Amino acid sequence: EDWDTVLYLRSAGSDRAAQVACDDDSCDPGLQSTFTASLAPGIYFLWVDGYSESACGGYTVNVSR
């Protein structure tokens, strides 16, 4: 990926208080996002977003247990 990503992980619910993790530009070098989180059982939603309106493209999500 070569576009500027932002990741948001939220628990069930749509308000910002439900946000579990957020990351922008933690991969070095580059503008990609990543995070590691230990999660309690439940339902979570992952948003893959672009930093700006022109930031878009393909992406890969890896989840491990």
PDBQT receptor file of N, H, CA, C and O in Angstrom, charges set to zero:
ATOM      1  N   GLU A   1       0.836  -1.180   0.000  1.00  0.00    +0.000 N 
ATOM      2  CA  GLU A   1       0.000   0.000   0.000  1.00  0.00    +0.000 C 
ATOM      3  C   GLU A   1       0.880   1.242   0.000  1.00  0.00    +0.000 C 
ATOM      4  O   GLU A   1       1.908   1.291   0.676  1.00  0.00    +0.000 OA
ATOM      5  N   ASP A   2       0.474   2.218  -0.747  1.00  0.00    +0.000 N 
ATOM      6  H   ASP A   2      -0.361   2.178  -1.297  1.00  0.00    +0.000 HD
ATOM      7  CA  ASP A   2       1.272   3.435  -0.810  1.00  0.00    +0.000 C 
ATOM      8  C   ASP A   2       0.415   4.680  -0.576  1.00  0.00    +0.000 C 
ATOM      9  O   ASP A   2       0.735   5.764  -1.065  1.00  0.00    +0.000 OA
ATOM     10  N   TRP A   3      -0.658   4.518   0.164  1.00  0.00    +0.000 N 
ATOM     11  H   TRP A   3      -0.918   3.638   0.561  1.00  0.00    +0.000 HD
ATOM     12  CA  TRP A   3      -1.493   5.674   0.488  1.00  0.00    +0.000 C 
ATOM     13  C   TRP A   3      -1.576   5.831   2.002  1.00  0.00    +0.000 C 
ATOM     14  O   TRP A   3      -1.295   4.887   2.741  1.00  0.00    +0.000 OA
ATOM     15  N   ASP A   4      -1.951   6.994   2.457  1.00  0.00    +0.000 N 
ATOM     16  H   ASP A   4      -2.179   7.761   1.856  1.00  0.00    +0.000 HD
ATOM     17  CA  ASP A   4      -1.920   7.366   3.868  1.00  0.00    +0.000 C 
ATOM     18  C   ASP A   4      -3.153   6.835   4.588  1.00  0.00    +0.000 C 
ATOM     19  O   ASP A   4      -4.252   7.359   4.410  1.00  0.00    +0.000 OA
ATOM     20  N   THR A   5      -2.972   5.790   5.405  1.00  0.00    +0.000 N 
ATOM     21  H   THR A   5      -2.079   5.365   5.550  1.00  0.00    +0.000 HD
ATOM     22  CA  THR A   5      -4.090   5.142   6.082  1.00  0.00    +0.000 C 
ATOM     23  C   THR A   5      -4.271   5.634   7.516  1.00  0.00    +0.000 C 
ATOM     24  O   THR A   5      -3.346   6.151   8.143  1.00  0.00    +0.000 OA
ATOM     25  N   VAL A   6      -5.489   5.455   8.010  1.00  0.00    +0.000 N 
ATOM     26  H   VAL A   6      -6.241   5.035   7.501  1.00  0.00    +0.000 HD
ATOM     27  CA  VAL A   6      -5.830   5.667   9.411  1.00  0.00    +0.000 C 
ATOM     28  C   VAL A   6      -6.728   4.498   9.809  1.00  0.00    +0.000 C 
ATOM     29  O   VAL A   6      -7.684   4.183   9.100  1.00  0.00    +0.000 OA
ATOM     30  N   LEU A   7      -6.425   3.850  10.944  1.00  0.00    +0.000 N 
ATOM     31  H   LEU A   7      -5.648   4.106  11.519  1.00  0.00    +0.000 HD
ATOM     32  CA  LEU A   7      -7.238   2.736  11.433  1.00  0.00    +0.000 C 
ATOM     33  C   LEU A   7      -7.982   3.146  12.695  1.00  0.00    +0.000 C 
ATOM     34  O   LEU A   7      -7.436   3.826  13.564  1.00  0.00    +0.000 OA
ATOM     35  N   TYR A   8      -9.237   2.721  12.779  1.00  0.00    +0.000 N 
ATOM     36  H   TYR A   8      -9.681   2.168  12.074  1.00  0.00    +0.000 HD
ATOM     37  CA  TYR A   8     -10.054   2.939  13.972  1.00  0.00    +0.000 C 
ATOM     38  C   TYR A   8     -10.641   1.591  14.371  1.00  0.00    +0.000 C 
ATOM     39  O   TYR A   8     -11.226   0.906  13.532  1.00  0.00    +0.000 OA
ATOM     40  N   LEU A   9     -10.501   1.205  15.609  1.00  0.00    +0.000 N 
ATOM     41  H   LEU A   9     -10.026   1.762  16.290  1.00  0.00    +0.000 HD
ATOM     42  CA  LEU A   9     -11.127  -0.006  16.129  1.00  0.00    +0.000 C 
ATOM     43  C   LEU A   9     -12.099   0.424  17.213  1.00  0.00    +0.000 C 
ATOM     44  O   LEU A   9     -11.718   1.083  18.181  1.00  0.00    +0.000 OA
ATOM     45  N   ARG A  10     -13.357   0.045  17.042  1.00  0.00    +0.000 N 
ATOM     46  H   ARG A  10     -13.667  -0.490  16.256  1.00  0.00    +0.000 HD
ATOM     47  CA  ARG A  10     -14.390   0.439  17.999  1.00  0.00    +0.000 C 
ATOM     48  C   ARG A  10     -15.179  -0.785  18.441  1.00  0.00    +0.000 C 
ATOM     49  O   ARG A  10     -15.366  -1.733  17.679  1.00  0.00    +0.000 OA
ATOM     50  N   SER A  11     -15.630  -0.744  19.669  1.00  0.00    +0.000 N 
ATOM     51  H   SER A  11     -15.477   0.027  20.288  1.00  0.00    +0.000 HD
ATOM     52  CA  SER A  11     -16.509  -1.804  20.159  1.00  0.00    +0.000 C 
ATOM     53  C   SER A  11     -17.918  -1.514  19.648  1.00  0.00    +0.000 C 
ATOM     54  O   SER A  11     -18.187  -0.430  19.131  1.00  0.00    +0.000 OA
ATOM     55  N   ALA A  12     -18.811  -2.483  19.794  1.00  0.00    +0.000 N 
ATOM     56  H   ALA A  12     -18.593  -3.364  20.214  1.00  0.00    +0.000 HD
ATOM     57  CA  ALA A  12     -20.180  -2.312  19.318  1.00  0.00    +0.000 C 
ATOM     58  C   ALA A  12     -20.748  -1.003  19.846  1.00  0.00    +0.000 C 
ATOM     59  O   ALA A  12     -20.644  -0.709  21.037  1.00  0.00    +0.000 OA
ATOM     60  N   GLY A  13     -21.339  -0.235  18.974  1.00  0.00    +0.000 N 
ATOM     61  H   GLY A  13     -21.424  -0.475  18.007  1.00  0.00    +0.000 HD
ATOM     62  CA  GLY A  13     -21.819   1.105  19.304  1.00  0.00    +0.000 C 
ATOM     63  C   GLY A  13     -21.171   2.085  18.363  1.00  0.00    +0.000 C 
ATOM     64  O   GLY A  13     -20.076   1.827  17.863  1.00  0.00    +0.000 OA
ATOM     65  N   SER A  14     -21.807   3.182  18.114  1.00  0.00    +0.000 N 
ATOM     66  H   SER A  14     -22.696   3.391  18.521  1.00  0.00    +0.000 HD
ATOM     67  CA  SER A  14     -21.280   4.097  17.110  1.00  0.00    +0.000 C 
ATOM     68  C   SER A  14     -20.697   5.386  17.685  1.00  0.00    +0.000 C 
ATOM     69  O   SER A  14     -20.159   6.197  16.931  1.00  0.00    +0.000 OA
ATOM     70  N   ASP A  15     -20.788   5.596  18.993  1.00  0.00    +0.000 N 
ATOM     71  H   ASP A  15     -21.225   4.937  19.606  1.00  0.00    +0.000 HD
ATOM     72  CA  ASP A  15     -20.243   6.845  19.523  1.00  0.00    +0.000 C 
ATOM     73  C   ASP A  15     -18.725   6.741  19.700  1.00  0.00    +0.000 C 
ATOM     74  O   ASP A  15     -18.182   5.641  19.807  1.00  0.00    +0.000 OA
ATOM     75  N   ARG A  16     -18.071   7.849  19.729  1.00  0.00    +0.000 N 
ATOM     76  H   ARG A  16     -18.512   8.742  19.642  1.00  0.00    +0.000 HD
ATOM     77  CA  ARG A  16     -16.605   7.876  19.819  1.00  0.00    +0.000 C 
ATOM     78  C   ARG A  16     -16.093   7.319  21.136  1.00  0.00    +0.000 C 
ATOM     79  O   ARG A  16     -14.935   6.911  21.219  1.00  0.00    +0.000 OA
ATOM     80  N   ALA A  17     -16.917   7.292  22.154  1.00  0.00    +0.000 N 
ATOM     81  H   ALA A  17     -17.858   7.623  22.087  1.00  0.00    +0.000 HD
ATOM     82  CA  ALA A  17     -16.494   6.735  23.440  1.00  0.00    +0.000 C 
ATOM     83  C   ALA A  17     -16.245   5.238  23.326  1.00  0.00    +0.000 C 
ATOM     84  O   ALA A  17     -15.551   4.663  24.165  1.00  0.00    +0.000 OA
ATOM     85  N   ALA A  18     -16.798   4.601  22.307  1.00  0.00    +0.000 N 
ATOM     86  H   ALA A  18     -17.362   5.068  21.625  1.00  0.00    +0.000 HD
ATOM     87  CA  ALA A  18     -16.623   3.165  22.108  1.00  0.00    +0.000 C 
ATOM     88  C   ALA A  18     -15.295   2.849  21.407  1.00  0.00    +0.000 C 
ATOM     89  O   ALA A  18     -15.006   1.680  21.150  1.00  0.00    +0.000 OA
ATOM     90  N   GLN A  19     -14.488   3.862  21.096  1.00  0.00    +0.000 N 
ATOM     91  H   GLN A  19     -14.722   4.812  21.305  1.00  0.00    +0.000 HD
ATOM     92  CA  GLN A  19     -13.222   3.640  20.392  1.00  0.00    +0.000 C 
ATOM     93  C   GLN A  19     -12.226   2.908  21.279  1.00  0.00    +0.000 C 
ATOM     94  O   GLN A  19     -11.968   3.314  22.412  1.00  0.00    +0.000 OA
ATOM     95  N   VAL A  20     -11.674   1.828  20.752  1.00  0.00    +0.000 N 
ATOM     96  H   VAL A  20     -11.884   1.497  19.832  1.00  0.00    +0.000 HD
ATOM     97  CA  VAL A  20     -10.727   0.985  21.479  1.00  0.00    +0.000 C 
ATOM     98  C   VAL A  20      -9.300   1.348  21.105  1.00  0.00    +0.000 C 
ATOM     99  O   VAL A  20      -8.423   1.399  21.967  1.00  0.00    +0.000 OA
ATOM    100  N   ALA A  21      -9.063   1.601  19.815  1.00  0.00    +0.000 N 
ATOM    101  H   ALA A  21      -9.775   1.559  19.115  1.00  0.00    +0.000 HD
ATOM    102  CA  ALA A  21      -7.721   1.926  19.341  1.00  0.00    +0.000 C 
ATOM    103  C   ALA A  21      -7.827   2.778  18.081  1.00  0.00    +0.000 C 
ATOM    104  O   ALA A  21      -8.812   2.703  17.347  1.00  0.00    +0.000 OA
ATOM    105  N   CYS A  22      -6.820   3.574  17.846  1.00  0.00    +0.000 N 
ATOM    106  H   CYS A  22      -6.019   3.635  18.442  1.00  0.00    +0.000 HD
ATOM    107  CA  CYS A  22      -6.730   4.392  16.642  1.00  0.00    +0.000 C 
ATOM    108  C   CYS A  22      -5.255   4.524  16.304  1.00  0.00    +0.000 C 
ATOM    109  O   CYS A  22      -4.413   4.642  17.194  1.00  0.00    +0.000 OA
ATOM    110  N   ASP A  23      -4.946   4.504  15.011  1.00  0.00    +0.000 N 
ATOM    111  H   ASP A  23      -5.630   4.408  14.287  1.00  0.00    +0.000 HD
ATOM    112  CA  ASP A  23      -3.544   4.668  14.629  1.00  0.00    +0.000 C 
ATOM    113  C   ASP A  23      -3.445   5.371  13.288  1.00  0.00    +0.000 C 
ATOM    114  O   ASP A  23      -4.234   5.115  12.379  1.00  0.00    +0.000 OA
ATOM    115  N   ASP A  24      -2.474   6.253  13.175  1.00  0.00    +0.000 N 
ATOM    116  H   ASP A  24      -1.833   6.461  13.914  1.00  0.00    +0.000 HD
ATOM    117  CA  ASP A  24      -2.157   6.966  11.948  1.00  0.00    +0.000 C 
ATOM    118  C   ASP A  24      -0.633   7.003  11.819  1.00  0.00    +0.000 C 
ATOM    119  O   ASP A  24       0.057   7.614  12.636  1.00  0.00    +0.000 OA
ATOM    120  N   ASP A  25      -0.126   6.345  10.790  1.00  0.00    +0.000 N 
ATOM    121  H   ASP A  25      -0.687   5.849  10.127  1.00  0.00    +0.000 HD
ATOM    122  CA  ASP A  25       1.295   6.427  10.418  1.00  0.00    +0.000 C 
ATOM    123  C   ASP A  25       2.276   5.790  11.401  1.00  0.00    +0.000 C 
ATOM    124  O   ASP A  25       3.329   6.373  11.660  1.00  0.00    +0.000 OA
ATOM    125  N   SER A  26       1.976   4.643  11.946  1.00  0.00    +0.000 N 
ATOM    126  H   SER A  26       1.121   4.170  11.736  1.00  0.00    +0.000 HD
ATOM    127  CA  SER A  26       2.936   4.028  12.868  1.00  0.00    +0.000 C 
ATOM    128  C   SER A  26       3.957   3.138  12.173  1.00  0.00    +0.000 C 
ATOM    129  O   SER A  26       4.964   2.776  12.780  1.00  0.00    +0.000 OA
ATOM    130  N   CYS A  27       3.723   2.779  10.920  1.00  0.00    +0.000 N 
ATOM    131  H   CYS A  27       2.905   3.073  10.426  1.00  0.00    +0.000 HD
ATOM    132  CA  CYS A  27       4.703   1.950  10.203  1.00  0.00    +0.000 C 
ATOM    133  C   CYS A  27       5.863   2.821   9.750  1.00  0.00    +0.000 C 
ATOM    134  O   CYS A  27       5.663   3.940   9.277  1.00  0.00    +0.000 OA
ATOM    135  N   ASP A  28       7.053   2.312   9.896  1.00  0.00    +0.000 N 
ATOM    136  H   ASP A  28       7.215   1.403  10.280  1.00  0.00    +0.000 HD
ATOM    137  CA  ASP A  28       8.243   3.083   9.526  1.00  0.00    +0.000 C 
ATOM    138  C   ASP A  28       9.055   2.291   8.526  1.00  0.00    +0.000 C 
ATOM    139  O   ASP A  28       9.394   1.148   8.830  1.00  0.00    +0.000 OA
ATOM    140  N   PRO A  29       9.389   2.796   7.378  1.00  0.00    +0.000 N 
ATOM    141  CA  PRO A  29       8.986   4.105   6.874  1.00  0.00    +0.000 C 
ATOM    142  C   PRO A  29       7.599   4.014   6.241  1.00  0.00    +0.000 C 
ATOM    143  O   PRO A  29       7.134   2.916   5.935  1.00  0.00    +0.000 OA
ATOM    144  N   GLY A  30       6.957   5.114   6.046  1.00  0.00    +0.000 N 
ATOM    145  H   GLY A  30       7.335   6.006   6.295  1.00  0.00    +0.000 HD
ATOM    146  CA  GLY A  30       5.701   5.123   5.321  1.00  0.00    +0.000 C 
ATOM    147  C   GLY A  30       4.568   5.759   6.079  1.00  0.00    +0.000 C 
ATOM    148  O   GLY A  30       4.727   6.289   7.179  1.00  0.00    +0.000 OA
ATOM    149  N   LEU A  31       3.415   5.684   5.446  1.00  0.00    +0.000 N 
ATOM    150  H   LEU A  31       3.286   5.253   4.553  1.00  0.00    +0.000 HD
ATOM    151  CA  LEU A  31       2.230   6.336   5.961  1.00  0.00    +0.000 C 
ATOM    152  C   LEU A  31       1.154   5.330   6.360  1.00  0.00    +0.000 C 
ATOM    153  O   LEU A  31       0.000   5.706   6.565  1.00  0.00    +0.000 OA
ATOM    154  N   GLN A  32       1.526   4.051   6.471  1.00  0.00    +0.000 N 
ATOM    155  H   GLN A  32       2.463   3.746   6.305  1.00  0.00    +0.000 HD
ATOM    156  CA  GLN A  32       0.547   3.034   6.823  1.00  0.00    +0.000 C 
ATOM    157  C   GLN A  32       0.372   2.932   8.333  1.00  0.00    +0.000 C 
ATOM    158  O   GLN A  32       1.227   3.357   9.109  1.00  0.00    +0.000 OA
ATOM    159  N   SER A  33      -0.759   2.356   8.724  1.00  0.00    +0.000 N 
ATOM    160  H   SER A  33      -1.453   2.011   8.093  1.00  0.00    +0.000 HD
ATOM    161  CA  SER A  33      -1.126   2.270  10.132  1.00  0.00    +0.000 C 
ATOM    162  C   SER A  33      -1.134   0.823  10.598  1.00  0.00    +0.000 C 
ATOM    163  O   SER A  33      -1.384  -0.094   9.816  1.00  0.00    +0.000 OA
ATOM    164  N   THR A  34      -0.858   0.630  11.881  1.00  0.00    +0.000 N 
ATOM    165  H   THR A  34      -0.655   1.375  12.516  1.00  0.00    +0.000 HD
ATOM    166  CA  THR A  34      -0.904  -0.695  12.477  1.00  0.00    +0.000 C 
ATOM    167  C   THR A  34      -1.117  -0.544  13.978  1.00  0.00    +0.000 C 
ATOM    168  O   THR A  34      -0.753   0.479  14.558  1.00  0.00    +0.000 OA
ATOM    169  N   PHE A  35      -1.694  -1.538  14.598  1.00  0.00    +0.000 N 
ATOM    170  H   PHE A  35      -1.989  -2.369  14.127  1.00  0.00    +0.000 HD
ATOM    171  CA  PHE A  35      -1.743  -1.548  16.050  1.00  0.00    +0.000 C 
ATOM    172  C   PHE A  35      -1.930  -2.972  16.539  1.00  0.00    +0.000 C 
ATOM    173  O   PHE A  35      -2.364  -3.851  15.795  1.00  0.00    +0.000 OA
ATOM    174  N   THR A  36      -1.601  -3.180  17.785  1.00  0.00    +0.000 N 
ATOM    175  H   THR A  36      -1.249  -2.465  18.389  1.00  0.00    +0.000 HD
ATOM    176  CA  THR A  36      -1.793  -4.451  18.463  1.00  0.00    +0.000 C 
ATOM    177  C   THR A  36      -2.664  -4.175  19.678  1.00  0.00    +0.000 C 
ATOM    178  O   THR A  36      -2.430  -3.217  20.415  1.00  0.00    +0.000 OA
ATOM    179  N   ALA A  37      -3.673  -5.023  19.883  1.00  0.00    +0.000 N 
ATOM    180  H   ALA A  37      -3.863  -5.801  19.284  1.00  0.00    +0.000 HD
ATOM    181  CA  ALA A  37      -4.576  -4.814  21.013  1.00  0.00    +0.000 C 
ATOM    182  C   ALA A  37      -4.994  -6.160  21.589  1.00  0.00    +0.000 C 
ATOM    183  O   ALA A  37      -5.208  -7.120  20.848  1.00  0.00    +0.000 OA
ATOM    184  N   SER A  38      -5.107  -6.226  22.900  1.00  0.00    +0.000 N 
ATOM    185  H   SER A  38      -4.933  -5.447  23.502  1.00  0.00    +0.000 HD
ATOM    186  CA  SER A  38      -5.699  -7.382  23.571  1.00  0.00    +0.000 C 
ATOM    187  C   SER A  38      -7.154  -7.025  23.826  1.00  0.00    +0.000 C 
ATOM    188  O   SER A  38      -7.452  -6.032  24.490  1.00  0.00    +0.000 OA
ATOM    189  N   LEU A  39      -8.057  -7.840  23.293  1.00  0.00    +0.000 N 
ATOM    190  H   LEU A  39      -7.815  -8.646  22.753  1.00  0.00    +0.000 HD
ATOM    191  CA  LEU A  39      -9.471  -7.492  23.335  1.00  0.00    +0.000 C 
ATOM    192  C   LEU A  39     -10.269  -8.462  24.186  1.00  0.00    +0.000 C 
ATOM    193  O   LEU A  39     -10.022  -9.668  24.177  1.00  0.00    +0.000 OA
ATOM    194  N   ALA A  40     -11.213  -7.927  24.910  1.00  0.00    +0.000 N 
ATOM    195  H   ALA A  40     -11.413  -6.947  24.918  1.00  0.00    +0.000 HD
ATOM    196  CA  ALA A  40     -12.169  -8.756  25.641  1.00  0.00    +0.000 C 
ATOM    197  C   ALA A  40     -13.158  -9.331  24.623  1.00  0.00    +0.000 C 
ATOM    198  O   ALA A  40     -13.321  -8.770  23.540  1.00  0.00    +0.000 OA
ATOM    199  N   PRO A  41     -13.818 -10.438  24.957  1.00  0.00    +0.000 N 
ATOM    200  CA  PRO A  41     -14.839 -10.972  24.039  1.00  0.00    +0.000 C 
ATOM    201  C   PRO A  41     -15.883  -9.901  23.721  1.00  0.00    +0.000 C 
ATOM    202  O   PRO A  41     -16.265  -9.111  24.585  1.00  0.00    +0.000 OA
ATOM    203  N   GLY A  42     -16.327  -9.889  22.495  1.00  0.00    +0.000 N 
ATOM    204  H   GLY A  42     -16.017 -10.531  21.793  1.00  0.00    +0.000 HD
ATOM    205  CA  GLY A  42     -17.335  -8.912  22.095  1.00  0.00    +0.000 C 
ATOM    206  C   GLY A  42     -17.311  -8.693  20.607  1.00  0.00    +0.000 C 
ATOM    207  O   GLY A  42     -16.625  -9.405  19.874  1.00  0.00    +0.000 OA
ATOM    208  N   ILE A  43     -18.048  -7.724  20.164  1.00  0.00    +0.000 N 
ATOM    209  H   ILE A  43     -18.606  -7.145  20.759  1.00  0.00    +0.000 HD
ATOM    210  CA  ILE A  43     -18.137  -7.360  18.747  1.00  0.00    +0.000 C 
ATOM    211  C   ILE A  43     -17.367  -6.060  18.550  1.00  0.00    +0.000 C 
ATOM    212  O   ILE A  43     -17.533  -5.099  19.302  1.00  0.00    +0.000 OA
ATOM    213  N   TYR A  44     -16.528  -6.052  17.531  1.00  0.00    +0.000 N 
ATOM    214  H   TYR A  44     -16.393  -6.833  16.921  1.00  0.00    +0.000 HD
ATOM    215  CA  TYR A  44     -15.702  -4.887  17.216  1.00  0.00    +0.000 C 
ATOM    216  C   TYR A  44     -15.842  -4.558  15.741  1.00  0.00    +0.000 C 
ATOM    217  O   TYR A  44     -16.115  -5.432  14.918  1.00  0.00    +0.000 OA
ATOM    218  N   PHE A  45     -15.654  -3.299  15.422  1.00  0.00    +0.000 N 
ATOM    219  H   PHE A  45     -15.433  -2.589  16.091  1.00  0.00    +0.000 HD
ATOM    220  CA  PHE A  45     -15.698  -2.829  14.051  1.00  0.00    +0.000 C 
ATOM    221  C   PHE A  45     -14.374  -2.151  13.732  1.00  0.00    +0.000 C 
ATOM    222  O   PHE A  45     -13.890  -1.329  14.510  1.00  0.00    +0.000 OA
ATOM    223  N   LEU A  46     -13.789  -2.494  12.587  1.00  0.00    +0.000 N 
ATOM    224  H   LEU A  46     -14.182  -3.161  11.955  1.00  0.00    +0.000 HD
ATOM    225  CA  LEU A  46     -12.538  -1.889  12.145  1.00  0.00    +0.000 C 
ATOM    226  C   LEU A  46     -12.818  -1.009  10.941  1.00  0.00    +0.000 C 
ATOM    227  O   LEU A  46     -13.352  -1.467   9.930  1.00  0.00    +0.000 OA
ATOM    228  N   TRP A  47     -12.450   0.266  11.062  1.00  0.00    +0.000 N 
ATOM    229  H   TRP A  47     -12.017   0.638  11.883  1.00  0.00    +0.000 HD
ATOM    230  CA  TRP A  47     -12.551   1.193   9.948  1.00  0.00    +0.000 C 
ATOM    231  C   TRP A  47     -11.161   1.386   9.367  1.00  0.00    +0.000 C 
ATOM    232  O   TRP A  47     -10.216   1.700  10.090  1.00  0.00    +0.000 OA
ATOM    233  N   VAL A  48     -11.040   1.197   8.065  1.00  0.00    +0.000 N 
ATOM    234  H   VAL A  48     -11.808   0.942   7.478  1.00  0.00    +0.000 HD
ATOM    235  CA  VAL A  48      -9.818   1.522   7.339  1.00  0.00    +0.000 C 
ATOM    236  C   VAL A  48     -10.144   2.785   6.559  1.00  0.00    +0.000 C 
ATOM    237  O   VAL A  48     -10.988   2.770   5.663  1.00  0.00    +0.000 OA
ATOM    238  N   ASP A  49      -9.483   3.860   6.898  1.00  0.00    +0.000 N 
ATOM    239  H   ASP A  49      -8.797   3.871   7.626  1.00  0.00    +0.000 HD
ATOM    240  CA  ASP A  49      -9.814   5.167   6.332  1.00  0.00    +0.000 C 
ATOM    241  C   ASP A  49      -8.578   5.773   5.705  1.00  0.00    +0.000 C 
ATOM    242  O   ASP A  49      -7.462   5.308   5.938  1.00  0.00    +0.000 OA
ATOM    243  N   GLY A  50      -8.772   6.798   4.919  1.00  0.00    +0.000 N 
ATOM    244  H   GLY A  50      -9.678   7.176   4.730  1.00  0.00    +0.000 HD
ATOM    245  CA  GLY A  50      -7.671   7.559   4.354  1.00  0.00    +0.000 C 
ATOM    246  C   GLY A  50      -7.514   8.859   5.116  1.00  0.00    +0.000 C 
ATOM    247  O   GLY A  50      -8.495   9.423   5.602  1.00  0.00    +0.000 OA
ATOM    248  N   TYR A  51      -6.290   9.334   5.222  1.00  0.00    +0.000 N 
ATOM    249  H   TYR A  51      -5.493   8.877   4.827  1.00  0.00    +0.000 HD
ATOM    250  CA  TYR A  51      -6.024  10.575   5.960  1.00  0.00    +0.000 C 
ATOM    251  C   TYR A  51      -6.688  11.778   5.293  1.00  0.00    +0.000 C 
ATOM    252  O   TYR A  51      -7.098  12.721   5.970  1.00  0.00    +0.000 OA
ATOM    253  N   SER A  52      -6.791  11.743   3.975  1.00  0.00    +0.000 N 
ATOM    254  H   SER A  52      -6.457  10.978   3.425  1.00  0.00    +0.000 HD
ATOM    255  CA  SER A  52      -7.415  12.839   3.245  1.00  0.00    +0.000 C 
ATOM    256  C   SER A  52      -8.381  12.251   2.215  1.00  0.00    +0.000 C 
ATOM    257  O   SER A  52      -8.439  11.034   2.038  1.00  0.00    +0.000 OA
ATOM    258  N   GLU A  53      -9.134  13.112   1.542  1.00  0.00    +0.000 N 
ATOM    259  H   GLU A  53      -9.087  14.100   1.686  1.00  0.00    +0.000 HD
ATOM    260  CA  GLU A  53     -10.088  12.646   0.533  1.00  0.00    +0.000 C 
ATOM    261  C   GLU A  53      -9.405  11.904  -0.607  1.00  0.00    +0.000 C 
ATOM    262  O   GLU A  53     -10.007  11.009  -1.200  1.00  0.00    +0.000 OA
ATOM    263  N   SER A  54      -8.174  12.252  -0.926  1.00  0.00    +0.000 N 
ATOM    264  H   SER A  54      -7.685  12.980  -0.444  1.00  0.00    +0.000 HD
ATOM    265  CA  SER A  54      -7.472  11.610  -2.038  1.00  0.00    +0.000 C 
ATOM    266  C   SER A  54      -6.716  10.353  -1.612  1.00  0.00    +0.000 C 
ATOM    267  O   SER A  54      -6.166   9.654  -2.462  1.00  0.00    +0.000 OA
ATOM    268  N   ALA A  55      -6.678  10.053  -0.316  1.00  0.00    +0.000 N 
ATOM    269  H   ALA A  55      -7.125  10.621   0.375  1.00  0.00    +0.000 HD
ATOM    270  CA  ALA A  55      -5.968   8.867   0.182  1.00  0.00    +0.000 C 
ATOM    271  C   ALA A  55      -6.903   7.668   0.107  1.00  0.00    +0.000 C 
ATOM    272  O   ALA A  55      -7.811   7.528   0.927  1.00  0.00    +0.000 OA
ATOM    273  N   CYS A  56      -6.678   6.810  -0.874  1.00  0.00    +0.000 N 
ATOM    274  H   CYS A  56      -5.940   6.924  -1.540  1.00  0.00    +0.000 HD
ATOM    275  CA  CYS A  56      -7.508   5.624  -1.024  1.00  0.00    +0.000 C 
ATOM    276  C   CYS A  56      -6.738   4.576  -1.822  1.00  0.00    +0.000 C 
ATOM    277  O   CYS A  56      -5.759   4.895  -2.496  1.00  0.00    +0.000 OA
ATOM    278  N   GLY A  57      -7.179   3.345  -1.741  1.00  0.00    +0.000 N 
ATOM    279  H   GLY A  57      -7.975   3.086  -1.193  1.00  0.00    +0.000 HD
ATOM    280  CA  GLY A  57      -6.542   2.273  -2.484  1.00  0.00    +0.000 C 
ATOM    281  C   GLY A  57      -6.765   0.930  -1.801  1.00  0.00    +0.000 C 
ATOM    282  O   GLY A  57      -7.576   0.813  -0.882  1.00  0.00    +0.000 OA
ATOM    283  N   GLY A  58      -6.051  -0.056  -2.252  1.00  0.00    +0.000 N 
ATOM    284  H   GLY A  58      -5.392   0.039  -2.999  1.00  0.00    +0.000 HD
ATOM    285  CA  GLY A  58      -6.172  -1.389  -1.689  1.00  0.00    +0.000 C 
ATOM    286  C   GLY A  58      -5.504  -1.474  -0.321  1.00  0.00    +0.000 C 
ATOM    287  O   GLY A  58      -4.657  -0.654   0.032  1.00  0.00    +0.000 OA
ATOM    288  N   TYR A  59      -5.905  -2.481   0.431  1.00  0.00    +0.000 N 
ATOM    289  H   TYR A  59      -6.593  -3.147   0.144  1.00  0.00    +0.000 HD
ATOM    290  CA  TYR A  59      -5.306  -2.680   1.758  1.00  0.00    +0.000 C 
ATOM    291  C   TYR A  59      -5.412  -4.148   2.152  1.00  0.00    +0.000 C 
ATOM    292  O   TYR A  59      -6.199  -4.902   1.579  1.00  0.00    +0.000 OA
ATOM    293  N   THR A  60      -4.620  -4.538   3.125  1.00  0.00    +0.000 N 
ATOM    294  H   THR A  60      -3.981  -3.925   3.590  1.00  0.00    +0.000 HD
ATOM    295  CA  THR A  60      -4.640  -5.885   3.691  1.00  0.00    +0.000 C 
ATOM    296  C   THR A  60      -4.827  -5.763   5.187  1.00  0.00    +0.000 C 
ATOM    297  O   THR A  60      -4.185  -4.937   5.836  1.00  0.00    +0.000 OA
ATOM    298  N   VAL A  61      -5.709  -6.589   5.737  1.00  0.00    +0.000 N 
ATOM    299  H   VAL A  61      -6.230  -7.260   5.210  1.00  0.00    +0.000 HD
ATOM    300  CA  VAL A  61      -5.928  -6.630   7.194  1.00  0.00    +0.000 C 
ATOM    301  C   VAL A  61      -5.504  -8.001   7.674  1.00  0.00    +0.000 C 
ATOM    302  O   VAL A  61      -5.995  -9.016   7.180  1.00  0.00    +0.000 OA
ATOM    303  N   ASN A  62      -4.589  -8.038   8.639  1.00  0.00    +0.000 N 
ATOM    304  H   ASN A  62      -4.189  -7.214   9.041  1.00  0.00    +0.000 HD
ATOM    305  CA  ASN A  62      -4.159  -9.292   9.258  1.00  0.00    +0.000 C 
ATOM    306  C   ASN A  62      -4.638  -9.315  10.696  1.00  0.00    +0.000 C 
ATOM    307  O   ASN A  62      -4.395  -8.378  11.457  1.00  0.00    +0.000 OA
ATOM    308  N   VAL A  63      -5.314 -10.382  11.061  1.00  0.00    +0.000 N 
ATOM    309  H   VAL A  63      -5.512 -11.143  10.443  1.00  0.00    +0.000 HD
ATOM    310  CA  VAL A  63      -5.811 -10.560  12.428  1.00  0.00    +0.000 C 
ATOM    311  C   VAL A  63      -5.283 -11.881  12.935  1.00  0.00    +0.000 C 
ATOM    312  O   VAL A  63      -5.378 -12.894  12.243  1.00  0.00    +0.000 OA
ATOM    313  N   SER A  64      -4.728 -11.887  14.137  1.00  0.00    +0.000 N 
ATOM    314  H   SER A  64      -4.651 -11.063  14.700  1.00  0.00    +0.000 HD
ATOM    315  CA  SER A  64      -4.229 -13.140  14.708  1.00  0.00    +0.000 C 
ATOM    316  C   SER A  64      -4.776 -13.298  16.123  1.00  0.00    +0.000 C 
ATOM    317  O   SER A  64      -5.185 -12.333  16.768  1.00  0.00    +0.000 OA
ATOM    318  N   ARG A  65      -4.770 -14.535  16.577  1.00  0.00    +0.000 N 
ATOM    319  H   ARG A  65      -4.438 -15.320  16.053  1.00  0.00    +0.000 HD
ATOM    320  CA  ARG A  65      -5.264 -14.832  17.921  1.00  0.00    +0.000 C 
ATOM    321  C   ARG A  65      -4.122 -15.252  18.799  1.00  0.00    +0.000 C 
ATOM    322  O   ARG A  65      -4.326 -15.547  19.976  1.00  0.00    +0.000 OA
TER     323      ARG A  65
